[in-house]
Amino acid sequence: MAGADGHEPPPYVSLCESLRRFKGLERPVIVLLELPRDDPERLDRLLYIGASRARQHLVIITPVAVLRR
């Protein structure tokens, strides 16, 4: 994701974005957190977006019960 000056940040920089703003972009590592617990359709959509944006690693930080639904 390019910065305000239009250039890519150095590889050691961590970006923090919402999935909505990150849609269409890719990164080597994606970390998902604060996933919705009460809306299965939205959860599926967000997991798909996050998984499809991760080129090498996907980390999901959420209670196991959210993923076991």
Buried (B, 14 or more C-beta within 10 A) or exposed (E): EEEEEEEEEEEEEEEEEEBEEBEEEEBEEBBBEEBEEEEEEEBEEBBEBBEEBBEEEBEBEBEEEBEEE
